[in-house]
């Protein structure tokens, strides 16, 4: 299966924004973006000419793709699904991205990054309504119960992540019971709860050309 094997920290430096792709490392003084807050490569520190409208739109799409760890084909299919729904296409897109199982596991704090969350899902550590879930792109629905396999509850990495939940917080559309390693989707996420600086209208404009 295709996957992005590039260096995560370069994505943050390229976009000029912390995308929090490396979990706890992003909160420490080891963060590459904090050390070198300029573009990667030989000309990263040089001043570029003003970007065209197309370049601005493309960079916004690339930023969101990097943030959620998706390839172009996956992202385009998600956009097409959002475009076919009622409502504002850009907001629909972000809600669909937030509802992905790998993102939900990250939001709950079970994983410290979306990349780590995808690994947990792929390795079948996660149960949805009592059944094994191994597809990171699965879209959670209202009422879904998310639990950890019994054997996974003593995993040192997961336990460490759960201890950091208080610092990161859990979004209001999710409910987490830390002691029992259980969570529930209370409602679908909305645009106001997505706090990262995303200009989704630029993505809509790009795909509309």
C-alpha positions in Angstrom: 0.0 0.0 0.0 1.3 3.5 -0.9 2.4 5.7 2.0 4.3 8.9 2.6 7.8 8.1 3.8 9.2 11.6 3.7 10.7 13.3 6.7 7.8 14.7 8.7 9.5 17.8 10.1 10.2 19.1 6.6 6.5 19.4 6.0 6.2 21.8 9.0 9.1 23.8 7.8 7.8 23.9 4.2 4.4 25.2 5.4 5.8 27.6 8.0 3.6 26.1 10.6 3.7 23.4 13.3 1.6 20.5 12.0 2.3 18.3 15.1 3.3 15.3 13.1 5.8 13.8 15.6 3.8 13.6 18.7 5.4 14.7 22.0 8.6 15.7 20.1 6.7 18.7 18.7 6.2 20.0 22.2 9.8 19.7 23.2 13.0 21.7 22.5 13.9 19.0 20.0 11.2 20.2 17.5 12.9 20.9 14.2 10.5 23.7 13.4 11.5 25.5 16.6 15.2 25.1 15.8 14.9 26.0 12.1 11.8 28.0 11.4 12.5 28.3 7.7 11.9 26.2 4.6 13.9 23.0 4.0 16.6 22.6 1.3 19.4 24.7 0.0 17.3 27.8 -0.6 15.1 27.5 2.5 16.3 30.8 4.0 16.1 32.8 0.8 13.2 35.2 0.1 10.9 33.9 -2.6 8.8 36.1 -4.9 5.1 36.5 -4.2 3.2 33.3 -4.7 0.5 33.1 -7.4 -3.1 32.4 -6.4 -2.7 28.8 -7.7 0.5 28.3 -5.6 -1.3 29.6 -2.4 -4.2 27.2 -3.0 -1.8 24.3 -3.7 0.2 25.0 -0.5 -3.0 25.0 1.5 -4.1 21.6 0.1 -0.6 20.2 0.7 -0.6 21.5 4.3 -3.9 19.8 5.1 -2.8 16.6 3.4 0.4 16.5 5.5 -1.5 17.3 8.6 -3.8 14.3 8.2 -1.2 12.1 6.6 -3.0 11.4 3.4 -1.9 10.8 -0.2 -3.4 12.7 -3.2 -5.8 9.9 -4.2 -7.2 9.5 -0.7 -7.6 13.2 -0.3 -9.3 13.8 -3.6 -11.8 11.0 -2.9 -12.6 12.6 0.4 -13.1 16.0 -1.3 -15.5 14.4 -3.9 -17.5 12.9 -1.1 -17.7 16.3 0.7 -18.7 18.0 -2.5 -21.6 15.5 -2.9 -23.0 16.3 0.5 -25.4 19.1 1.4 -23.9 22.2 3.0 -20.6 24.0 2.6 -18.1 21.8 0.8 -15.0 23.1 2.6 -16.6 22.5 6.0 -17.9 19.1 4.9 -14.3 18.2 4.0 -12.9 19.1 7.3 -15.6 17.2 9.2 -14.9 14.1 7.1 -11.2 14.4 7.8 -11.9 14.7 11.6 -14.1 11.7 11.5 -11.4 9.4 10.2 -10.6 6.6 12.7 -6.9 7.4 12.8 -7.6 11.1 13.6 -10.2 10.1 16.2 -7.7 7.9 18.0 -5.2 10.8 17.9 -7.8 13.3 19.2 -8.6 11.0 22.1 -5.0 10.9 23.1 -4.6 7.2 22.7 -1.8 8.0 20.2 0.5 11.0 20.3 0.3 11.6 16.5 -1.9 10.6 13.6 0.9 8.4 12.2 1.1 6.5 15.5 -2.7 6.2 15.5 -2.7 4.7 12.0 -0.1 2.1 13.3 -2.4 1.2 16.2 -5.4 0.8 13.9 -3.4 -1.3 11.4 -2.1 -3.6 14.1 -5.7 -4.1 15.3 -5.4 -2.6 18.8 -8.7 -0.8 18.3 -12.2 -2.1 18.6 -15.3 -0.3 17.2 -18.5 -1.4 18.9 -16.8 -4.6 20.0 -15.4 -5.5 16.6 -11.8 -5.2 15.4 -11.1 -2.2 13.2 -8.1 -2.1 11.0 -8.9 0.6 8.4 -7.6 4.1 9.4 -10.0 5.8 6.9 -13.1 4.4 8.6 -15.5 7.2 9.4 -16.8 7.2 13.0 -20.5 7.8 13.5 -22.5 9.2 16.4 -22.9 6.5 19.0 -19.8 4.5 18.0 -18.0 3.0 21.0 -14.2 2.9 20.7 -12.2 0.6 22.9 -8.7 -0.8 23.2 -8.1 -4.5 23.1 -7.7 -6.0 26.5 -4.0 -7.0 25.8 -3.2 -3.5 24.5 -4.2 -1.7 27.7 -0.9 -2.5 29.3 1.1 -1.3 26.3 3.7 1.1 27.8 3.4 3.6 24.9 -0.4 3.7 25.1 -0.3 4.1 28.9 2.1 7.0 28.5 -0.1 8.6 25.9 -3.1 8.3 28.1 -1.3 10.0 31.0 -0.7 13.1 28.7 -4.4 13.4 27.8 -5.0 16.0 30.6 -2.4 18.3 28.9 -3.8 18.0 25.4 -7.5 17.7 26.2 -10.2 15.8 24.3 -12.6 17.6 21.9 -16.2 18.0 23.0 -17.6 15.7 20.3 -15.8 12.8 22.0 -16.2 11.3 25.4 -13.3 9.4 27.0 -13.2 7.1 30.1 -9.5 6.9 30.8 -9.8 4.2 33.5 -11.6 1.8 31.2 -9.9 2.8 28.0 -13.3 3.4 26.4 -14.6 6.3 24.3 -17.8 7.3 22.6 -18.6 9.6 19.7 -21.3 11.9 21.2 -21.9 14.1 18.2 -20.2 14.8 14.8 -17.4 17.4 14.9 -18.1 20.9 13.7 -16.0 23.5 12.1 -15.6 25.6 15.2 -13.8 22.7 17.0 -11.0 22.5 14.3 -8.6 25.0 15.7 -5.7 24.6 13.3 -5.3 27.5 10.9 -6.9 26.0 7.8 -8.4 28.0 4.9 -10.6 25.3 3.4 -12.1 27.6 0.8 -8.7 27.7 -1.0 -8.8 23.9 -1.4 -12.3 24.1 -2.8 -11.1 26.8 -5.3 -8.2 24.6 -6.3 -10.3 21.5 -7.0 -13.0 23.5 -8.7 -10.7 24.6 -11.5 
